[in-house]
């Protein structure tokens, strides 16, 4: 990979939000070559989700706004967001100890407990093939069934 020729503190104006952003960290290298570059925050993502309220999508933000007051009221407990579960550990070479394959993780949107038990939720819009496989691995490896929230 070629070194970035721009100084670390070099700023570029985003064509969408108009904010001066750091070229080295806030822009994808391909965006810097364009006449009207978009910063990472303004560039559309793969599924055209719009980040909202610190969440990755509007749907996820709506669910978080529902669960947070319940956690503060004590109706649910052990509430956490973006919890990481290891599905497949990293694979290392027996002789050299070098990593052959990296670990595979599932990141749950919300995890909490209530009177009915332990809940692992994912605010779902698009059910990708990778998600379907990870959902099955969560059940097989951890014995946890992921609850999909479509609201």
QUIGI-V384035 format. One line per field, one symbol per residue. ss: DSSP state (~ for helix, > for strand, _ for the rest). Layout:
ss = ???
This chain:
ss = __________>>>______>>>~~~~__~~~~___________________>__>__~~~~~~~~~~~~~~~~___>>>>>>>>>>>>__>>______>>>__>>>>>>>>>>>__>>>>>>>_____~~~~~~~~~~~~~~____>>>__
